[in-house]
């Protein structure tokens, strides 16, 4: 599993930042759509 090895090299901090960035943008988009209504 090359993906698993790459993930371990990146470290949990990198994955946490990536996930927080994805979910953060989703939350902002959701709040923006709520304000428009």
Secondary structure, 3 states (H helix, E strand, C coil): CHHHHHHHHHCHHHHHHHHHHHHHHHHHHHHHHHHHC
